Amino acid sequence: MVNNISGEGLTQSSKEVKNGSWNLDDLEFCGPVPPHTPYGVSFFLPEWDDLVQLMEENYEVINKVKYGYTRVFIHKFIKQLNKKILNSLGLESPYTCFIFPSSRVIQDYLEYSERHAETPEQLESVKAARSDKYRVCPTPDSPFEEILVDYVIFDKCILPLVLGFWQITGENVSSRFAAHCLRMSSNEDENKDTIKSEAKFSKEMRKIDPSKAGLEYEVYLEECLGASQAIENETFYKETIKTRIATGLAAGETEIIPQHSDVYLFPTGMSSIYNTLRLALNSFEPAKSVCFGFPYKDTKKVLSQFGPGCVFYGVGESEDLGQLEKLLEKEKNPHVTLRVPQQSTSKVS
């Protein structure tokens, strides 16, 4: 989130981003950061008081927020796909719909919601929730294959449980995946309203290659900046990423030489942490996890809310190490999570 950066007192050159594609004048109140893209990872608040109002849940500010951190703020394309599935079933309030990456994740979500239901009404609604697959069929001339989207239908009273699971586990569907499904399942008229970008072109972005002029704005922008590649080559790109990671780790000081097959990719950093914990819980006799050193906050939430619990040594210094050694002597099979830079666990485990 960008706060208290109105641009006053800055020279034009200091406002400009190095690549010259946008400057602070392009940022709109509660608009995406970076601008000129429908996939902003944060949003812009020009004054400190705006942030205070947001934290105090001033709905005048909240209702203007269109983008945000992907695990915390549900992207509009995901909301639109949720609504599209709900409408296809002829359902309306109090029911709602939410998509997940797989049926396994939905099962994890239902188990989580059942454990954390706070009222008999919530518990009954969790048990009444129903999951299925939504079929996204491409047009006859489309190069893409049919997509099956896993979704769950539930009463709105358990929406906080859904959002809680989505946020702390990182088991998320990406906004680009939702946009792709919407493009495939919408007719041309729907497409104009559903996927249209509201961002303004900067001088750099106005220099459009004529061959790109017929594409939707954000598709052009993604391809122009090299942020996306052809979907039909996804297997090649994933394998390339795994090979690069294994090669990079092998270059370090380690007795174990990681191979391409040792690398697993996950949709988010928290997903890699959550699935590492799942693997430990399913591989050993259930025991408390140990978080040694101060982690990213949601790491501790995952360790605390899944499995038997978590022992937290937040300082991670000599005294804590002594306490950890005593704990290991008492406990049979604790799962130990050491503090590592968040970047190193952001995509793989």
N, C-alpha and C positions, 0 to 999 in steps of 0.2 A: 504494500500500500504506500502511496506517495503522499506525504503530508507536508503542509506549510511550505509549499514550493509554488508560489504564485508567479514567479518570474520577475517580480519587481526588483529593480536594481541590477539585473543581469544584463550583460551586453548580448547582442544578437548572436555573436560567435559562441559565447559560453552557454547559450540556451540550446544550441544545435547538438544533436547527437553526432558522434563521429562519422557514421555512415551517411549523414546528410539527408536521411529520409524523413525525419520529423524533428520537431522541437517542442518545447513546453507549451507554446501557444496552441499546439494541436490537441492538447489534452483537455477533455471536457469533464465537467463535474460528475463524479462517479462513473466516468467512462473508463474504457479498458486501458491498461498499461501492458505492453506498448500499444499506441494507437494504430489505426489503419489495419486492424485485424479483428476478426470475430472471436479469436482465441486468446484474449488477454488473460494473463495469469494473476493480475491484481487490478486495482482500480485507483483512480486519482481523486484525492481530497485536497483542495488548495490551502485550507487553513486548519490550524490545530483545533479550533472550536468545532469544525466539521467532524473531526475524529471523536471528540468528546460527545457530540450529539449522537453519533453512531453507536458508541459504547453505552450510552444511556437509553438506547433503543428508541430514538426519535424516528417514528415511522415516516416522517416527511423526508428524511435522509435515506432510511432503509429502502424505501420504495423506489428511489432513484438509482440504486445500485444494480447494474446490469451484468457485471463481471466480477470475478474474484478468484481466490485460490481454489483450485479445482476440487480438492477434497472437502472444502468447507462450503463453497458456494456452487450450487447445482447449475450447470451451464444451461442457457436457454434452449440449445438444440436438444439436450437430454430431456428437458421438460416438455418440449414439443413432441418428441418421440413417445414419451410416457403418455401424453394426452392423446396422441394418435391411436395408440393401442387401446386405451380406455374407450375412445369413441367407436373403434371398430367392434367392440364387444357390446355396444349399446348401454354402457354403464355410466352413471353420474354420481354426484355426491350422495351419501358419505363415502363412496368407494373412490380409491385412487390407484394408480399403477406406478410401478418402479421397475426399471430394467437393471439387470446385473450381468456380469461377464459370463456366468455359467450356472447350470442347475446346482452344482456343488456349492457355489457361493450362496445361492438362495437358501440351501439347507443350513449352511453355517449361520446365515442371517436369522432364520426362524428359530434356531436353537439359542442364539444370542438374545433375541427378543423375548423368548419364553423365560429365560433366566432373569431378565431385567424388567419385565412387566411390573408396574407399580400398583395397578388396580385390577380387580377381577374383570372389569370391562376390557382392559388392555390384554389380559391373558386370554380371554375368550376370543378377542379379535385376532390375536396371533394364531391361535389354533384354527380359526376359520379362514385364514389367509390361503389363497390358492395360487399355485404357480403353473406356468405353461410356456409354450414357445410361440412367438409371433413370426409369421413367415413374410419376409421381405422379398418380393419377386421382381427381378429386373425386367426392363422392357425387352422385346424380342431382339432388338439390334444392340443391346448392351453387352460389353465385353465381360461384365461381372457375373458371378454365380449367385444363386439364391442364398440368402442369409436367414438363419434362425436366431431370433433374439429371445433370450430367457427373461421372463418378467414375472412379477408377483402382484396379485390384486389383493388389496386389504382395506380395512376401514381407516379413515384418516386419523383416528385417535391414537394409532401406533406409529404415525409418521415420525415423531421424535426418535423412536427406537430405530427406525430405518436409517434416518440421517446420522444417528450416533454410530451405527455399524459402518456405514459408508465412510464416515470421516476417520475413525481410528484404525480401521483395517486397511484402507486404501484399495479395497477390492472393487475398483470402479470401472465403469464404461467410459471411454474417452469421448469428449465432445466431437472430435473428428469422426469417430465411428458413428455417433448419432447423426451427424450431418450427412455422412455417406448413405445411411439407411433412409434418411428423409429424401435425399435426391433420387434414390432408386424407387421409392414408393410414392412419390408425389407426381402429379401431372404438371405440365408447364406453368399453368396459372398459379397452382399452389406453390410451386418452387419460387416464384418471384417474391412472395410474401414470407415464405418459410426460411429461406436460406440467404436472403438479400443482406448484404452488409450495409451498415449505416455509416461506416467510416468515410472520412473525406480523403481525397487524393492529395498528396503533397506534390511538389513540382517533380520529384523523382518518379513518383508513381504515375504521373500523367503521361510519361513517355512509354506508352503501351505499344508493344509489338502488334501490328495489325492482325497477325495470325492468332493473337490471343484475345482480340476484342470481343469475340462472341461468348467467351467463358464467363462464368460468374466471377465477381470481383475477388472473393477470397481464394478461389481456386487458382486464379492467375497469380495472386500475391504469394501464395504458398510455393507455387512452382517457380516464380520469379526469384524468390529468396532461397530456393533450394531446400525448403523446409519439409517438402513431401516428395514422395516418389510414386511410381506407378504401383497400384495395389496388387496387380497380378504378379509382381516380383517380390512380394513380401517375404517369402521363404528365403530367397537369396539374401535380402537385407538383414534378416534376423540371424542367419548363419554367419554373415560377415561380422556383425556386431559381436557375436559370441566368440568368434575366432580372435578378434582384436582384443577382447577382454582377457582371454586365456593367454594370449601372447604377452600382453602387458604385465600380467601377474607373474608369468614365468620368468620375466626379466628381473624380478625382485629377488631379495635374499630369502629363499625358502627351500626347504628340503623336498617339498612336494611340488612336482611340476604339473600345474593344472592343464587339462586338456579341453578341447572344444566342447566335448560332451559333459564336462563338469560344470558348465555355465548354464544357469537358468534365468530366463528373463521374466520380469513381472511388470504390470502396468504402472506401478508407482513404487516409491521408496518404502512406504509403510506396508504395501503388499508384500514386498520381499521380507520385511521384518516379521510380519504376521505369519507368513507361510513357513519361515524358518522355525518359529515357535510351534506351529502345527506339526512340523516334521519331528521336532524334539518330543512333543507330547505323545505323538503316535509311535515313537520308536523306543521310548523308555518307560519305566514305571512312573506314573504321574507324581510329580514333585514340584515344589515351588521353584520359580525362576529367580535368578539373582541378577540385578542390574547394577554393575560396578562402574561408577563414574556417572557424571550427570549427562543424561541423554536428551535428545529431542523429546518434548513433553508427551507426544502421542505414543512413543515407544514404551514409556512406563505405563500408560493407560492400557495398551495391548497386553503387556505382561501381567497386569493386575486383574484385568477383566476376563482373560481366557486362561483356563487351567486352574490349578490350586492356589494361585496368587504369586506375589512377588516380594522379595526382600531387596530393599533399596539402599545401596551405599553411595550416596550422592556425591560425596567429596572425592572418593577414589584415591586416597593417599595411604601412607603406611599404616595408620591406625585402622582404617577400614580394611586393609589387606589382612591384618591380624584377625579382625572379626570374621572376615570371610573364611580364613583357614579354620577357625573354630567351628563355623557353621558347616563346612565341608566334612569335618570329622563327625558331626552329629547327624547330618542328613545323608541319606543313601544315594540318591540320584538327582541332585539339583541341576537345573539347566542354567548355565552361566551366560549372561549377555554382557560383553565388555563394551565400554564406550568407544565408538569409532566415529570419525568425521561423517556427518550425514551424507556427504556427496558420495562416499565410497559404497553406501548401501542403497543408493537412490533407485537403482534399476535392477540390480542383481543381488543374489545371495550366494 
